[in-house]
Structures are given as structure tokens and as C-alpha cells.
């Protein structure tokens, strides 16, 4: 799950500048993350784990095409 969260964060950071020029883009989402600290034995290595629990991010927007036409779009990743 760590890899998917990292990929999602990178994709968001890369795509954000592309959407910045468009003023009619909405960014939405939900972040459901849990952290677990595992320490089984005194001699064992402790482990801190972050888990995504149905987190998602989405982008939606519209563009006026002229002549009374309008294009709408939406993309979401979970």
C-alpha cells in the first residue's frame, strides 16, 4: 500500500501544475490512513506501517467550447 500512496502523491504533484492554468478545476478526495506500530519482541526490529483505507483523490472540471457547447470531465483514483 505504501507504493500506491507514493504513486498517488507523485501523480498529484505532477498533474497539479498542468491544471493550474485552468480556473474551472475542482480537486476533491478523502484521506483515510491508519498507522500501526509493531513491536513483538524486545530483540526484534520495530516496524511503523501506514495503510490506506479507501483513500481517493479526484479532479473534475468543464470547458466552454463555444457555440453553446460545454465539455465536462472527471478523473478519480482510489
Secondary structure, DSSP 8 states (H G I E B T S, - for coil): -HHHHHHHHHHHHHHHHHHHT-SSEEEEEE--EEEEEE--SSSS--EEEEEESS-EEEEEEEEEEETTEEEEEEEEE-
